[in-house]
Amino acid sequence: MDKAAASALGLDFGTTNSVVALADGQGGTELVAFGDAGDAVFRSALCFWEEERGWNGIAHEAGPWAIDEYLQSPLDSRFIQSFKSVAASPLFERAMIFNKPFRFEDMGRLFLQRLVAHAGGALDARPRRIIVGRPVEYAGARPDPELARQRYDAMLAAFGTEIHYVHEPLGAAHSYAARLTEPATILVADFGGGTTDFSIVRVAEPGSPRRCVPLASSGIGIAGDRFDYRIVDRLVLPLLGKGSRYRSFDKLLEIPGGYFADFGDWSRLAMMRNRRTIEEIRRLQRDAERPDLIGRMIALIEHEQGFPLYDAVGRLKRALSSSDHAEFHFAGGGIEIGADVRRADFEQWIADDLRRIEAAMDQALARAGVVPAAIDRVFLTGGSSLIPAIRAMFDRRFGENHIATGGELTSIAHGLALIGEESDPAEWAA
């Protein structure tokens, strides 16, 4: 495709990965490839380090290049991923990185600059119309959608002039509809890193003036990152002092859970390496019954072990999608963990999360006024859709023969670009 002639751009800015697709104006799309390897999936990560030529005295990199920079010098850099999960949080104002404040929109703008730079010129002349995916429900406690919209607008101010926001599962619905040859009522389930979203869409026969009609959507802030937390909570946090006690005057109190909640959340763990937080934890360590355990947490934070820890968690989660049991192994910051984990154990850890996800799906069905038997096809997308317990939930409710998969990481961007070719994409706006 002649990138300069692209009619629309679909941007799937994800919690874990981001993908960009360009529409050709004739019903086709092409994924943007990044770097020499030509990978269409761009990791939603940032790495910062001090350098005079950098922005505000701090240089940065994004995507897989951010990981490379971090691995070269982990103690002299700050590595951040899953920062999308704080987009709607009124509790998040800024991250202090090398004593410089970074708002969400600052990180987002820097991320997009590097994404464009690594696209090999494919995004230098972007089409006027840009369709950006957003979750149905944002992640975090008491999320504020209007605040997220303001932050997205600021983040994307230099990226395009005509920007439309569309629920991410509706993008996936458009992508899947292109594969259908007859009318159908479909349920799309998008399992991302921060949220799980559902949309019910009525698809008309090919050639219809309006191929897709959305009926209802729903979502919940539970997805891949929450499943990662369940693994960390069971295998790692007890070794860092969770559940242990500290002495306060003449009382023994349980160590506050906030530190462990932050450590178990990618979007907050990266922010814990600051003087104030470390000093607070050191004071807690002095009064702890098991100061050695708190010392392990401090060592992991100070030695920037967040990325290798969560990389090990991700490997375990993926292995359990294809095997009944797998080995979890992590070594770093003076701590080594090895455990044989059964898939049945993992499924038990996330059982309550799955029940809440299923309740969100039922909410979409109720809003659309349809029963499960009226759903002709179910399209599962997103990395966590590969977890067997999730697939089993849909097989049980809708029947194995009604389930379709594919393009787990790219279908949303593809569909968003197709929506950009509609005569009035604002009809799909969230």
C-alpha positions as CSV (number, residue, x, y, z in Angstrom):
1,M,0.0,0.0,0.0
2,D,1.1,3.6,-0.7
3,K,1.1,4.8,2.9
4,A,0.6,8.4,1.8
5,A,-2.7,7.4,0.1
6,A,-4.1,5.6,3.2
7,S,-7.7,6.8,3.9
8,A,-7.7,6.1,7.6
9,L,-5.6,4.8,10.5
10,G,-6.6,2.5,13.3
11,L,-4.7,2.8,16.5
12,D,-5.0,0.1,19.1
13,F,-3.2,1.6,22.0
14,G,-3.1,-1.4,24.4
15,T,-2.1,-1.9,28.0
16,T,0.5,-4.5,27.0
17,N,0.9,-4.1,23.2
18,S,0.0,-1.5,20.6
19,V,-0.9,-2.1,16.9
20,V,-1.5,0.3,14.0
21,A,-3.3,-0.5,10.8
22,L,-3.8,1.7,7.7
23,A,-6.9,1.4,5.4
24,D,-6.4,1.6,1.7
25,G,-9.8,3.2,0.8
26,Q,-11.0,0.0,-1.0
27,G,-12.0,-2.2,2.0
28,G,-8.5,-3.5,2.7
29,T,-6.0,-2.7,5.5
30,E,-2.3,-3.2,6.1
31,L,-0.6,-3.5,9.5
32,V,2.3,-1.1,10.1
33,A,5.6,-2.9,10.7
34,F,8.2,-1.7,13.2
35,G,11.9,-2.0,13.0
36,D,14.0,-4.3,10.8
37,A,12.2,-7.4,12.0
38,G,8.9,-6.0,10.7
39,D,6.9,-6.9,13.7
40,A,3.4,-5.4,13.8
41,V,3.1,-5.6,17.6
42,F,4.8,-2.7,19.4
43,R,5.2,-3.3,23.2
44,S,3.5,-0.6,25.2
45,A,6.6,0.2,27.3
46,L,8.9,3.1,28.0
47,C,12.4,3.3,29.3
48,F,13.9,6.5,30.6
49,W,17.5,7.5,31.4
50,E,19.3,10.7,32.2
51,E,20.9,12.4,29.2
52,E,21.4,16.1,28.6
53,R,20.1,15.9,25.0
54,G,16.9,14.2,26.1
55,W,13.5,15.9,26.8
56,N,13.9,17.9,30.1
57,G,17.3,16.2,30.6
58,I,15.9,12.7,30.3
59,A,16.2,10.5,27.2
60,H,13.6,7.8,26.4
61,E,12.8,4.8,24.2
62,A,9.7,2.8,23.6
63,G,8.5,-0.6,22.5
64,P,10.9,-3.5,22.3
65,W,13.7,-0.9,22.1
66,A,12.8,0.2,25.6
67,I,13.3,-3.3,26.8
68,D,16.7,-3.4,25.1
69,E,17.7,-0.1,26.8
70,Y,16.6,-1.3,30.1
71,L,18.4,-4.6,29.9
72,Q,21.7,-2.8,29.0
73,S,21.6,-0.7,32.1
74,P,18.8,-1.6,34.5
75,L,20.1,0.3,37.5
76,D,20.6,3.6,35.6
77,S,17.2,3.6,33.9
78,R,13.5,3.5,34.7
79,F,11.3,1.0,32.9
80,I,7.5,1.5,32.7
81,Q,4.8,-0.5,31.1
82,S,1.0,-0.9,31.4
83,F,0.9,2.9,31.9
84,K,-2.5,2.9,30.0
85,S,-4.0,1.4,33.2
86,V,-3.8,4.8,35.0
87,A,-5.4,6.8,32.2
88,A,-8.7,7.1,34.0
89,S,-7.4,7.2,37.5
90,P,-8.0,10.5,39.4
91,L,-5.5,9.2,42.0
92,F,-2.7,9.4,39.4
93,E,-1.4,12.9,38.8
94,R,2.2,12.3,37.7
95,A,5.1,9.9,38.0
96,M,8.4,11.2,39.3
97,I,11.2,9.9,37.0
98,F,14.7,11.1,38.0
99,N,12.9,13.8,40.0
100,K,11.1,15.1,37.0
101,P,7.3,15.0,36.8
102,F,5.7,13.0,34.0
103,R,1.9,13.2,33.5
104,F,0.0,10.4,31.7
105,E,-0.2,12.5,28.5
106,D,3.5,13.2,28.7
107,M,4.4,9.6,28.7
108,G,1.8,8.9,26.0
109,R,3.2,11.6,23.7
110,L,6.7,10.3,24.1
111,F,5.5,6.8,23.5
112,L,3.8,7.8,20.2
113,Q,6.8,9.8,19.0
114,R,9.0,6.7,19.3
115,L,6.3,4.5,17.7
116,V,6.3,6.8,14.7
117,A,10.1,6.9,14.6
118,H,10.3,3.1,14.4
119,A,7.7,2.7,11.7
120,G,10.2,3.3,8.9
121,G,8.4,6.3,7.5
122,A,5.0,4.6,7.3
123,L,3.5,7.0,9.8
124,D,5.3,10.2,8.8
125,A,2.4,11.3,6.6
126,R,-0.6,10.1,8.5
127,P,-4.2,10.1,7.1
128,R,-6.5,12.8,8.4
129,R,-9.0,10.4,9.9
130,I,-7.7,8.4,12.9
131,I,-9.8,5.9,14.8
132,V,-8.5,5.2,18.3
133,G,-9.6,2.2,20.4
134,R,-10.7,2.7,24.0
135,P,-12.0,0.2,26.6
136,V,-15.7,0.0,27.4
137,E,-14.8,0.3,31.1
138,Y,-11.4,1.7,32.1
139,A,-9.2,-0.1,34.6
140,G,-8.6,1.0,38.1
141,A,-10.6,2.0,41.2
142,R,-13.4,4.5,40.5
143,P,-12.2,5.3,36.9
144,D,-13.2,8.6,35.4
145,P,-13.9,8.3,31.7
146,E,-14.0,12.0,31.2
147,L,-10.6,12.4,32.7
148,A,-9.3,9.6,30.5
149,R,-10.8,11.4,27.4
150,Q,-9.0,14.6,28.4
151,R,-5.7,12.8,28.8
152,Y,-6.1,10.9,25.5
153,D,-6.9,14.2,23.7
154,A,-3.7,15.7,25.1
155,M,-1.7,12.6,24.3
156,L,-2.9,12.5,20.7
157,A,-2.9,16.3,20.0
158,A,0.0,16.0,17.6
159,F,-0.9,12.6,16.2
160,G,-3.9,13.6,14.1
161,T,-6.6,16.2,13.4
162,E,-9.8,14.2,13.1
163,I,-9.8,11.6,15.9
164,H,-12.7,9.3,16.8
165,Y,-12.7,7.1,19.8
166,V,-14.4,3.7,19.4
167,H,-14.8,0.8,21.9
168,E,-12.1,-1.7,21.3
169,P,-14.4,-4.8,20.9
170,L,-16.3,-2.9,18.2
171,G,-13.1,-2.7,16.2
172,A,-12.7,-6.5,16.6
173,A,-16.3,-6.9,15.5
174,H,-15.6,-5.1,12.3
175,S,-12.5,-7.2,11.7
176,Y,-14.4,-10.5,12.3
177,A,-17.4,-9.3,10.2
178,A,-15.1,-9.2,7.2
179,R,-14.8,-13.0,7.5
180,L,-18.5,-13.6,7.5
181,T,-20.5,-14.4,4.3
182,E,-24.0,-14.3,5.8
183,P,-26.0,-12.3,8.4
184,A,-25.3,-13.1,12.1
185,T,-25.6,-11.8,15.6
186,I,-22.1,-11.9,17.1
187,L,-20.6,-11.5,20.6
188,V,-17.1,-10.2,20.6
189,A,-15.0,-10.7,23.8
190,D,-11.7,-8.7,23.9
191,F,-9.3,-9.8,26.7
192,G,-6.6,-7.2,27.0
193,G,-4.0,-6.5,29.5
194,G,-6.0,-4.1,31.7
195,T,-9.7,-4.7,30.8
196,T,-12.1,-7.3,29.4
197,D,-14.7,-5.8,27.0
198,F,-17.8,-7.2,25.3
199,S,-19.8,-6.0,22.4
200,I,-22.9,-7.6,20.7
201,V,-23.2,-6.6,17.1
202,R,-25.7,-7.5,14.4
203,V,-23.9,-8.2,11.1
204,A,-25.8,-7.8,7.8
205,E,-25.0,-9.7,4.6
206,P,-22.0,-8.5,2.5
207,G,-22.7,-5.5,0.4
208,S,-25.3,-4.0,2.8
209,P,-25.1,-0.2,3.2
210,R,-24.3,-0.6,6.9
211,R,-22.7,-3.9,7.5
212,C,-22.5,-3.8,11.3
213,V,-25.0,-2.5,13.9
214,P,-23.9,-2.4,17.5
215,L,-26.5,-3.6,20.0
216,A,-24.8,-3.3,23.4
217,S,-21.4,-3.3,25.1
218,S,-20.1,-3.9,28.6
219,G,-16.7,-4.2,30.3
220,I,-14.7,-4.8,33.5
221,G,-11.3,-3.8,34.7
222,I,-10.1,-7.3,35.0
223,A,-7.8,-9.0,32.4
224,G,-4.2,-10.2,31.8
225,D,-2.5,-7.9,34.4
226,R,-4.9,-9.1,37.1
227,F,-4.1,-12.7,36.3
228,D,-0.4,-11.8,36.6
229,Y,-1.1,-10.3,40.0
230,R,-2.7,-13.6,41.2
231,I,0.5,-15.4,40.3
232,V,2.7,-12.8,42.1
233,D,0.3,-12.8,45.1
234,R,0.6,-16.6,45.5
235,L,4.2,-17.2,44.6
236,V,6.1,-14.0,45.4
237,L,4.5,-11.7,47.9
238,P,4.5,-14.1,50.8
239,L,8.3,-14.2,50.4
240,L,8.4,-10.4,50.6
241,G,6.5,-10.1,53.9
242,K,2.9,-10.2,52.9
243,G,0.9,-11.6,55.8
244,S,3.7,-10.9,58.3
245,R,3.5,-8.4,61.1
246,Y,5.3,-5.4,62.6
247,R,5.4,-3.8,66.0
248,S,3.7,-0.5,66.6
249,F,4.2,0.6,70.3
250,D,2.9,-2.4,72.2
251,K,0.8,-3.9,69.4
252,L,1.6,-6.3,66.6
253,L,-0.1,-5.3,63.4
254,E,-0.2,-6.8,59.9
255,I,2.0,-5.0,57.5
256,P,-0.1,-2.6,55.4
257,G,-1.2,-4.3,52.2
258,G,-0.8,-1.1,50.0
259,Y,2.9,-1.8,49.5
260,F,2.1,-5.3,48.2
261,A,-0.7,-4.1,46.0
262,D,1.7,-1.6,44.4
263,F,4.4,-4.2,44.0
264,G,1.9,-6.5,42.3
265,D,0.7,-3.9,39.8
266,W,3.0,-3.2,36.9
267,S,1.7,0.4,36.5
268,R,2.7,1.2,40.2
269,L,5.7,-1.1,40.8
270,A,7.8,1.0,38.4
271,M,7.0,4.1,40.5
272,M,8.1,2.5,43.9
273,R,11.8,3.2,43.2
274,N,11.9,6.6,44.7
275,R,13.5,7.9,47.9
276,R,10.3,8.6,49.8
277,T,8.8,5.1,49.2
278,I,12.1,3.3,50.0
279,E,12.5,5.2,53.2
280,E,9.0,4.3,54.3
281,I,9.6,0.6,53.7
282,R,12.9,0.8,55.5
283,R,11.2,2.3,58.6
284,L,8.7,-0.6,58.4
285,Q,11.5,-3.1,58.1
286,R,13.0,-1.9,61.4
287,D,9.8,-2.8,63.3
288,A,9.0,-5.9,61.3
289,E,8.9,-9.4,62.9
290,R,10.6,-10.7,59.7
291,P,12.9,-7.8,58.5
292,D,14.6,-10.2,56.2
293,L,11.4,-10.5,54.1
294,I,10.9,-6.8,53.8
295,G,14.6,-6.5,52.9
296,R,13.9,-8.8,49.9
297,M,11.2,-6.4,48.7
298,I,13.6,-3.4,49.0
299,A,16.3,-5.3,47.1
300,L,13.9,-6.2,44.2
301,I,12.8,-2.5,44.0
302,E,16.3,-1.0,44.2
303,H,17.7,-3.5,41.7
304,E,15.0,-2.8,39.2
305,Q,13.8,-6.5,39.1
306,G,10.2,-5.7,38.1
307,F,10.6,-6.5,34.4
308,P,12.4,-9.9,34.8
309,L,9.9,-10.8,37.6
310,Y,6.9,-10.1,35.4
311,D,8.6,-11.7,32.4
312,A,8.9,-14.9,34.4
313,V,5.2,-14.6,35.4
314,G,4.2,-14.1,31.7
315,R,6.2,-17.2,30.7
316,L,4.4,-19.3,33.3
317,K,1.0,-18.0,32.3
318,R,1.6,-18.8,28.6
319,A,3.1,-22.3,29.5
320,L,-0.1,-23.1,31.5
321,S,-2.2,-22.4,28.4
322,S,-0.6,-25.4,26.7
323,S,0.4,-27.7,29.6
324,D,-1.3,-29.0,32.7
325,H,1.6,-27.8,34.8
326,A,4.7,-25.6,34.4
327,E,7.8,-24.5,36.3
328,F,7.9,-21.0,37.6
329,H,11.5,-19.7,38.1
330,F,12.8,-16.3,39.0
331,A,16.2,-15.2,40.3
332,G,17.3,-11.6,40.9
333,G,17.9,-9.1,43.6
334,G,19.1,-11.7,46.0
335,I,15.9,-13.8,45.8
336,E,15.3,-17.0,43.9
337,I,11.9,-18.7,43.5
338,G,11.2,-22.0,41.9
339,A,7.8,-23.7,42.0
340,D,5.9,-26.3,39.9
341,V,2.5,-24.8,39.3
342,R,-0.5,-26.8,38.1
343,R,-3.0,-25.3,35.7
344,A,-5.7,-26.3,38.2
345,D,-4.1,-24.1,40.8
346,F,-3.9,-21.2,38.5
347,E,-7.5,-21.6,37.5
348,Q,-8.5,-21.6,41.2
349,W,-6.5,-18.4,41.8
350,I,-8.4,-16.6,39.0
351,A,-11.8,-18.3,39.6
352,D,-13.4,-15.2,41.2
353,D,-12.0,-13.0,38.4
354,L,-13.6,-15.3,35.8
355,R,-17.0,-15.1,37.6
356,R,-16.9,-11.3,37.5
357,I,-15.9,-11.4,33.8
358,E,-18.8,-13.7,33.0
359,A,-21.2,-11.4,34.9
360,A,-20.0,-8.5,32.7
361,M,-20.7,-10.7,29.6
362,D,-24.2,-11.3,31.0
363,Q,-24.6,-7.6,31.4
364,A,-23.9,-7.1,27.7
365,L,-26.5,-9.8,26.7
366,A,-29.1,-8.1,29.0
367,R,-28.5,-4.7,27.5
368,A,-28.8,-6.1,24.0
369,G,-32.0,-8.0,24.9
370,V,-30.7,-11.2,23.5
371,V,-30.2,-14.7,25.1
372,P,-27.1,-16.9,24.6
373,A,-29.1,-19.1,22.1
374,A,-29.6,-16.0,19.9
375,I,-25.8,-15.5,19.4
376,D,-24.7,-17.0,16.1
377,R,-21.0,-16.6,16.6
378,V,-18.6,-15.7,19.3
379,F,-15.3,-14.1,18.4
380,L,-12.6,-14.2,21.1
381,T,-9.6,-11.9,20.8
382,G,-6.8,-10.6,23.0
383,G,-3.9,-12.5,24.5
384,S,-5.8,-13.8,27.6
385,S,-8.4,-15.4,25.3
386,L,-5.9,-18.2,24.9
387,I,-6.3,-19.2,28.6
388,P,-8.1,-22.6,28.6
389,A,-10.4,-21.7,31.5
390,I,-11.6,-18.7,29.5
391,R,-12.2,-20.7,26.4
392,A,-14.1,-23.3,28.4
393,M,-16.4,-20.6,29.8
394,F,-17.5,-19.7,26.2
395,D,-17.7,-23.3,25.1
396,R,-20.0,-24.0,28.0
397,R,-22.3,-21.0,27.4
398,F,-22.4,-21.0,23.6
399,G,-21.2,-24.3,22.3
400,E,-17.7,-25.1,21.0
401,N,-18.8,-24.9,17.3
402,H,-19.9,-21.3,17.7
403,I,-16.5,-20.0,18.8
404,A,-14.0,-18.3,16.5
405,T,-10.6,-17.0,17.2
406,G,-7.6,-15.4,15.3
407,G,-5.6,-12.2,15.1
408,E,-5.5,-12.1,18.9
409,L,-3.2,-9.1,19.0
410,T,-4.1,-7.4,15.7
411,S,-7.8,-7.7,15.0
412,I,-8.8,-4.5,16.9
413,A,-6.4,-2.3,14.9
414,H,-7.6,-3.9,11.7
415,G,-11.2,-3.3,12.5
416,L,-10.6,0.3,13.7
417,A,-9.1,1.1,10.3
418,L,-12.1,-0.4,8.6
419,I,-14.4,1.8,10.7
420,G,-12.3,4.8,9.5
421,E,-13.6,4.0,6.0
422,E,-17.2,4.4,7.0
423,S,-19.0,7.5,5.6
424,D,-19.6,8.6,9.2
425,P,-17.3,6.9,11.7
426,A,-18.8,9.2,14.4
427,E,-21.8,6.8,14.5
428,W,-19.4,4.3,16.1
429,A,-17.9,6.7,18.6
430,A,-17.8,5.8,22.2
